[in-house]
Amino acid sequence: MGEIDIIAGNGRYLAFVEVKLRKNGRFGAACEAVTPSKQRKLRLTAQIYLSGHPTDLQPRFDVAEVYAPRGAHTEQPDIYYIENAF
């Protein structure tokens, strides 16, 4: 149905994390690629996941923006983490 990049719990939340990698922000922020259509797909995929993995943790949708100017050769990429992004 779909894929979720990272699913992680921290004791209070179960975060479904979409990771967006870009060389730079010249054409807009990486988080802008998480369109309403993509958000719907992520929510549906999370519902399917939760139906098979019940939890008492509060679900949350986060976005991780990774800016790596040299791609895989970038030693220290800039990472911005947006909790409860949508």
C-alpha positions in Angstrom: 0.0 0.0 0.0 2.8 2.4 0.9 6.0 2.8 2.8 7.1 4.8 5.8 10.7 5.7 6.2 11.0 5.4 9.9 8.7 4.2 12.7 10.0 5.0 16.2 8.6 5.2 19.7 9.8 7.4 22.5 7.6 6.3 25.4 4.9 8.8 24.7 4.6 8.9 20.9 4.9 6.5 18.0 6.3 8.7 15.3 5.8 7.9 11.6 8.7 9.8 10.0 9.0 10.8 6.3 12.6 11.6 5.4 13.3 14.0 2.5 16.8 14.4 1.2 17.9 17.3 -1.0 21.2 18.8 -2.0 20.0 22.3 -1.1 16.8 24.3 -0.6 17.1 26.3 -3.8 13.9 24.9 -5.2 12.0 25.0 -1.9 12.2 23.3 1.5 12.4 19.5 1.5 9.2 19.3 3.6 7.2 20.9 0.8 7.5 17.5 -1.0 5.2 16.0 1.6 2.1 17.1 -0.3 -1.5 16.5 0.9 -1.6 13.4 -1.3 1.6 12.0 0.3 0.1 12.8 3.7 -3.0 10.8 2.9 -0.9 7.9 1.8 1.2 8.0 5.0 -1.9 8.2 7.2 -3.4 5.2 5.4 -0.2 3.2 5.7 0.1 4.1 9.4 -3.5 2.9 9.9 -2.6 -0.4 8.3 0.5 -0.7 10.4 -1.4 0.1 13.6 -4.1 -2.5 12.9 -1.4 -5.2 13.0 0.7 -3.6 15.8 -1.6 -2.2 18.5 0.0 0.3 20.9 -0.9 2.7 23.6 1.4 5.3 22.2 0.0 8.4 20.6 0.6 8.3 16.8 2.4 11.4 15.3 3.6 12.3 11.9 7.0 13.9 11.6 9.2 15.0 8.7 13.0 14.9 8.7 14.7 17.2 6.1 18.2 16.3 5.2 20.3 18.7 3.1 23.5 17.1 1.8 25.2 19.3 -0.8 27.7 16.5 -1.8 25.1 13.7 -1.6 26.6 10.5 0.1 29.9 12.3 0.3 28.5 15.0 2.6 30.3 14.6 5.9 27.9 16.7 8.0 24.5 17.1 6.4 22.1 19.7 7.8 19.2 17.9 9.4 16.0 19.6 10.4 13.4 17.6 12.3 9.7 18.7 12.3 7.6 17.1 15.0 3.9 16.8 14.4 4.3 18.1 10.9 0.8 17.2 9.8 
